[in-house]
Amino acid sequence: MSVHNIQYEGIEIEYELTRKNVKYINLRVNKYGKVVVSAGKNVPFEVIDEFVQSKAFWIITHLAEIEKIKNGLPDGSLYDGKTVYYLGKPYRLVLERGESRIFMDGDTICLYAPKMIDDVLKEAYLSWLKTRAEEKFEEIMDRIYPMVKEYHITRPEIKIRNMKSIWGSCTTTGKTIRLNLQLMKAEEGCIEQVILHELLHFRYPNHGKSFYDLMDQLMPDWKERKEKLETKFKDGI
């Protein structure tokens, strides 16, 4: 398989070409919005490219219809080409049928699964994200904990949950903090703000003046980080 591009009235169209034992050139737009072309091994590439160019208007029309369908999907749906966030950066999600695996490649996150079932895909994606979060959250804790150690705060264990309404919480025993898996969508500075916030609750359990005075002292821009966390990096997954 090889990937090629044509231009149609200033619009770039990408298509995947596969050489097969077929008599004619076949072209289709699949349900994920990919333009797929198959042609015989002996058909010159120039002929294939000219054929795709002749179908450009038809391709654009079908791509527009698929985009309408995608826009009508719930925000939490997974589909090929969806924009997802990882540590503050947007990535294009690529879905492929095959043996289960997920990996990053440039500005894409590739998810392979034997069946294209939304619930299965979402579970696999969140599991992959949690595995990465386990390492990343500890790495960020390594940076933030020294800021509070002098206040006799014991370094807590991190628990990760996929939560809908809060970014983090802590136990009254001072031994555990829970962090929302969705934080992995945000920039590391936003995650630092949440971790510091939860650590300081072991010194000040409520949100009183003393709590916020110490937040201001240790992280003067925490409000800006919190605002960014609340308004950006949402992809619905």
N, C-alpha and C positions, 0 to 999 in steps of 0.2 A: 504494500500500500504506500502511496505517496500523496503529498498534499500540494495543491496548486491554487493559483488565484487568477481571476479574471476581473476586469473592470466593466461596470455598466453605468453610464451616466454619473460617473464620480463615485459610485458605490463599489466597494471591493467585495467580491463573492469568493469564498473559499470552498474548494471541493476536494474530496478524497477519491483518488483513482486506484482501482484494483484491477489487475490484469487477470482475466479468467479465460477459460475455454468457451467463449461465447461467440456467436456469429455477428451480433449487432452491438452497437454502443447503447448501454442502458443507463438511464439517469433517474434518480429519485431524490426527494427531500424526505428524510425520515422524521419520525414524530419528535425527535430531539432537536430538529432544526439543522441537521447536517445534510449537506449536499453530497450524495454518494454516486459515484460513476464507476461502471465496470465496462471493460472493453477487451477484445481479443489481444493476445500477446503480440501479434504482428501488425496491429493497427498503429500507424504513425501517431506520435503524440500531437503533432500539429493538427491532424484531422480530429482528434478527440477534443482538443482545446477549442477548435472552431465550432464543433458541435455544441459544447457547453455554452459558448458565447451566443450561439443562435437561440439557446433556451433561456437566456438571461432574464427576460421579462417574466416568463413563466416561473422561474426560480424565485425572483423577488416577490411575486404575488403570493406564492406558497409560504415563503418565509414570514411574510406579513401576517398571514392567517395563523400560523403557529405562534407568533408573538402575541397575537390577540388572545389565544387560548392560555398561554403562559401567564399573561397579565390577569386573567380571570381566576387563576389558581390561588388557593389560600397562601398567605405569606410563608407558612411553615412547610410548604411542599418542596421536594427536591426535584430538580429537573436539569437536564443538560444545558449549560450556559448560564446557570444562576450565579449571581454574585454573592460570595460568602466572605466573611471577614476572619482573619487570623492575625492576632497580635497587632491590630490596628491597620492592616493592609488588606485591600480588596483582592480577591482571587476569583477566577472563573472556575466553576465546578464542571468537571468533565465526567460523565457517566458512561461506563462501558460494561457490556455483558462479559463475564469471565470469572475466573477464580477470585475469591474474595481477597481484596487488598486495597489499601489507600496509600497514596504517596503524593508528594509535592513536586512539581516540575515547573520551574520558572514562576510565572504568574498564574498557574493553574493548580488545582487540587484534583487529582484523578481518583475516582472511586469505581472499583470493579466489583461486580456482584453477579452471582449466577442468575438472579431474577431481579427485574426492575420494579420491585414493589416498594412503595413509598415508606411504609413503616419499617421495613427491613433495612432500607438504605439509610434512613434516619438513625436507627439504632446503631448501625455500623459506624456511621460518621461520628456520632456522639461518643461512642466507645473509643474511637481513635483519638478524638479531641481530649478525652479524659486521660488517656495514657500520656499524652504530651503535657497536659496540665499538671500532672503529678510531679514532673521534673521542673517545669517552669515556675510553679508556685513556690517550690522549695528554694529555687534559685533566687527568686525575688525576696523571699523571707530572709535569705542570707544577707541581703543588702539592707533590709529595713530593721531587722531585729537589733543590730548594734545601736541604733538610734534610741532605743527604749530600755536597753539593758540596765542602765544606771538607775532606772525607776523601780528596780526590783521586780521586774516583770519576767516570769519564766517563759522560755520559748515553748510555745504550744505545738501540739500535733495538728496537722492540717487534714481536714476531711473535705472531700469535694462532692457537691451535690448539684444537680441541674435544677435550679430554683426559678420560679416565675416572678417573684415580687421583691426579693432582697438580694443584695450583692454579697452579703456576708453576715455571720452571726458568731457569737462566742458562748462558751459554757460558763456558768457561774463558778466552776471549780478552777478556772484559769488554766486548764490543761489542753483545751481544744478550740480551734476556730473552724467554722465551716465557710467555704468559699464557693461561690456560684460558678459552675462550669462555664457559663456564658461570658465570664471575664476573659476567657481566652480569645474572644473576638476583639478585645480592646487593646490599646497601646499599653505598654508595660507601666508607664507613668500612672495610668488609671488604676492598674492592679496594685501598684505601690500604695496609692491613696487608701484603697479598701483595706489592705493588710495593716497599715498603720492605724487606721480607724479602729479596727477590731482589737489590735494589741493594746491600745490606750484604754479600751473598756475594762481591761483587767486592773487598771489603776483607778479609773473613774467610770463606774457602771452606767451612769446616766449621761445625758447630753447637756450637762450644765456648763457654766462659764469656764470652770477650771479645765474641763475636757477640751473645749474649743480653743482656749488660750494655749494649751499645749500643742494642739494640732497646728495652730498658727505659727508657733515657735519652731516646730520640727519640720513642717512642710508648708511654707508661706503661700504656695500656689495651690493648695489642696482643693479650694473651691473651683478653680478653673478645671482641674483634673476631673472633679466630680461632675461638673457640667458637661464636659466632653463625653464622659462615660454614659450619662443619662440620655444624650441626644444623638450619638453616633454609633457606628459599628453594629447595627441591628440587621440581622438577615433572616430572622424568623425561625431558624432551625434550633 
